[in-house]
């Protein structure tokens, strides 16, 4: 099964070729985050769009951090990185999967705002 993925974070985007059956993934910085990039201790929304209505599993460097129940084409998981460095965010649905690579820096979480440095 072919997949497509779009990453939108702080104005950056990457697109792969679209297919008839696909998972499209958009990683959005949630409210309360300022600055650029991703930071430890800061929480982000991973929004996944699928042509199937099956559950999706969300992984960070091979460790599952969320499973959505399915039943909707748009599914959202919350992600809070705990380590600095390269992170592979992988989303799977049935026999389909797609990954994106992100770099995470140190986060300064002040409660209502969180800044990545």
N, C-alpha and C positions, 0 to 999 in steps of 0.2 A: 504494500500500500504506500503510495507516495504521500509526502507531507510538505507543508509550507510553514514557514515561521517568520514572524516579524518581531523585532525587538525595538521598543520605543522607550527610551529612558533619557531624560534631560535632552530631548531633541535629536538623539541619534537613532537611526533606524537601519536595519539590515533585512533584506527580503530574499527568500529562496523562490524558485519557480513554483507556481500554484499547481494544484492537481485537483482532480474531481472529488476525491475523498481525502480529507486532510485534517490535521490538527494545526490550527494557527495559534501562536502564542504571543502574547504581548505582556511584557513586564513593565509595570507602571510604578513609579514612586508614589507612595501613598501620602495623604495629608500629614503635615507635621514634619516634613523633611525639607531641609534647605541645603544649599550647596550643590555640588555635582558629584556624581559617582555613587558608590554603595559603601556603607559603613557598618562595622560590627555593632550589634546592639540596636541598630535601626531596623524598623519593620517595613516591608514592602509588600505590595499586592502583586501576585502573579495571576494574570487573567488569561485564561485559555479558551479559545473558541474551537469547537469541533463540529464536523458534519455528522458525527455519531452522537448519540445521547448517553453513551456508556460512562461509567465512572472514570476519573482520571487520577493517576498517582503522580505526585510531585517529589522530586529528589534533588538533594544538594550534595554533590560529590558522592553519590551512591547511597546516601542515607535518606530514607523517605521522611519528609516533613509534613506531608498532607495527603489525604485521599478525599476526593469529592464524591458525593453520592450518585452523580449522574442525573439523567432526566431532563437536563437543560443543555442547550448548545454552548452557553457561556458558563464557565466555572471559575471560581476564584479561590486561591489559597494564599495564606499569609506566610511570609518568609522573613526570618530574622537571622542573618548570618552571624556566626559566633567566632569565626577565625578570619584573619587577614590573609589575602592571597587570591589565587585563582579558584573560582568555583564553577563547576559544571552544573547547571540547572537542567534537569531532564524531566520531561512530561511524557507519560505513557497513557495510552488508551487502547484497550483491547490488544491488538497485535501491532499497533502503531506507536512510534515514539519520535521525539525530536529533542535535541539538546542545544543549549547556548552556553557560551563561556563568558564569565564576568570576572572582573577584578574587584576585590573588596578591600577597602582601606580601614583605618581606625575610625570608629564612629563616636561622636560626642553626643550622647543622648541626654537632653536637658528636660525630659518629660514631655512637654507640648511640642518641642522641636528636636530634630536630630540632624546633625551635620556630619558628613563624611569628609575626613581630611587625609 
